């Protein structure tokens, strides 16, 4: 919701130089930035920087909670958010 509010502010504020706005996301913020980009109808950012984010939540769960590997494909039904960043990067 914060990311959507920022987009609204950028679009409506006369104080924002729209030719100089970049989107930057680091770690979890990278996933938020990629998700935001995937929902935009028209481009509003001059460029995008994504730093140190993850491929998707399922891969991250395997790293943080190795014991979840035993449930294999069931993870996609258990986890509510996939944040599949590799799918969003073109």
C-alpha positions in Angstrom: 0.0 0.0 0.0 2.9 2.3 0.7 4.3 1.7 -2.8 1.0 2.5 -4.4 0.7 5.7 -2.3 4.2 6.7 -3.6 3.1 6.2 -7.2 0.0 8.3 -6.6 2.1 11.0 -5.1 4.5 11.0 -8.0 1.7 11.2 -10.5 -0.2 14.0 -8.8 2.5 16.2 -7.2 3.6 19.2 -9.2 6.8 19.3 -7.1 8.1 16.0 -8.5 10.3 16.2 -11.7 8.9 13.1 -13.4 11.9 12.9 -15.7 14.2 12.2 -12.7 12.3 9.6 -10.6 14.0 6.2 -10.2 12.6 3.2 -8.4 15.1 1.5 -6.0 14.5 -1.7 -4.0 16.9 -3.6 -1.8 16.3 -7.0 -0.3 12.6 -7.4 0.5 12.1 -3.9 -1.0 13.3 -5.4 -4.3 10.4 -7.7 -4.3 8.0 -4.9 -3.5 9.5 -2.8 -6.3 9.2 -5.6 -8.8 5.6 -6.3 -7.8 4.8 -2.6 -8.1 6.3 -2.4 -11.6 4.2 -5.4 -12.6 1.0 -3.5 -11.7 1.7 -0.2 -13.4 -0.4 0.6 -16.5 2.2 3.1 -17.8 5.8 3.6 -17.0 6.5 6.4 -14.5 10.1 5.7 -13.5 13.1 6.8 -15.5 14.9 3.6 -14.3 14.9 0.8 -11.8 17.6 -0.6 -9.5 17.0 -3.9 -7.7 19.7 -4.9 -5.3 20.1 -8.1 -3.3 16.6 -9.4 -3.6 15.5 -13.1 -3.8 14.2 -15.3 -6.6 10.9 -16.2 -4.9 9.6 -17.0 -1.4 9.7 -20.7 -1.8 13.4 -20.6 -2.6 14.0 -18.3 0.3 12.0 -20.5 2.7 14.3 -23.4 1.7 17.3 -21.3 2.8 15.9 -19.9 6.0 14.0 -23.0 7.0 15.8 -26.1 5.6 13.4 -28.4 7.3 10.6 -27.3 4.9 12.4 -29.0 2.1 10.8 -32.3 3.2 7.3 -31.0 2.2 8.6 -30.2 -1.3 5.8 -29.1 -3.6 3.3 -28.6 -0.8 5.1 -25.3 0.1 3.3 -23.5 -2.7 0.0 -24.3 -1.0 1.1 -23.4 2.5 2.8 -20.1 1.7 0.3 -17.3 1.1 2.6 -15.1 -1.0 4.9 -16.4 -3.8 6.7 -13.1 -4.7 8.0 -14.8 -7.8 10.6 -12.2 -8.7 12.2 -14.2 -11.5 8.9 -14.3 -13.3 8.5 -10.5 -13.0 12.0 -9.7 -14.4 12.0 -9.5 -18.2 
